[in-house]
Amino acid sequence: MNKPLKIIITGLLAGFVSEGILGALFVSPFIKSILYNPAIQSQLFIEITPQRNVPVSIIGIIILSIIHAWLYTIFAKSIPGTTWVKKGLFWGLTIWLMFWVFQEWFIYHTLLNEPLILNALELVLLLIGSFVEGLIIAFVFRKELVAKEKHDTIEI
């Protein structure tokens, strides 16, 4: 399979699986009862979030995972870790730090007035999804990384 197609398929797979897990977590009765509890959640959050176009949001995030897969192929050799699992976990942490933390702060906290404790709960859940995404991407590209490292080795 050529590399661009592999990147696209990997990104779609990683995005679909991680979003499926996040979807299951966020709609679970326990989590939903906390996030939509009017005693602790902002009224603005409760009013606005049901109006969002969830399918469009999910499709956009899944497509964004293609970029995550592509960037992984560029930076894989420099990502900390000696195994695909360690690299995948680090890549998941990177995705989380660069995307989800920003989103939680600037959209949910500053715009929708969501309390920090609820931001923290969401960030824990989002970290799980990010780890899954990073692990899937690293798993798919694990052989290329080994082959590239062997090719980069200079034998004397």
Secondary structure as UniProt FT lines:
FT   HELIX           3..27
FT   HELIX           29..35
FT   TURN            38..40
FT   HELIX           43..48
FT   HELIX           49..51
FT   HELIX           54..75
FT   HELIX           76..78
FT   HELIX           84..95
FT   HELIX           96..100
FT   HELIX           101..103
FT   HELIX           104..109
FT   TURN            110..112
FT   HELIX           116..140
FT   HELIX           142..152
//
